[in-house]
């Protein structure tokens, strides 16, 4: 475990394995622990870097979040890559939004960017946004109501209860990060011009979910095909071995 002091926060990250650097960016309210099953598989032939994004778990904020939450998260990724060197990057869900903004702000440092089901609102089909306003639910009805609605949207069975760490993470997510992710507009021209190889990934079991449909729309706008990965939106955890094998294929350009 290593800490990195950044403006407004302290980022905690972990490094495992040997080989070319591979950074894993968690999505939404998740921290490095979401890659517990995937990380050791990839560390067999990669230097795997995982971290808790600012405001989550071991990466506390210093004061209130700033007005540019996605940008702050993207700049943190840049600072991490400055520490660990050029890397391939796998980013999940809202973490893929962070990676999109990182590629706009800091186009160097990433070899292959694997964007696993980024929830880019612009590319959702008609009717996909006919769902509860989860940040509003959080403001008006509290954490439990927002949490239940969010789990339904992403197609995951909710946990029976949340521990204090998870409660804090979801409060930061619903109150600050989720609204910023929902409002995010990618710079398609900048992404096309970025030196990184762009890969948009979708889960083979999540075709009916809005995040899958948004990823397909983003791939079309970028002019790249979608790459199918095992499992659903959380396939890196539920189908870790098959997911790791597929990621290796994609990073090799297979």
Protein Blocks (a to p, Z undefined) as FASTA:
>chain_A
ZZdddehiacddddededjddddddehjbcfklmmmmmmmmmmmpccdddddehiajlcc
ehjddfblmlmmmmmmmmmmmmnopaddddehjlmmmmmmmmmmmmghiabdcdehiabf
klpcehklmccdfklmmmmnojklmmmmmmmmnopacdfbdcfklmmmmmmmmmmmmmmm
mmpccdfklmmmpmbdcdddddfklmmpmklmmmmmmmmmnopacdddehjfklmmmmmm
mmmmmmmmmmnoZZ
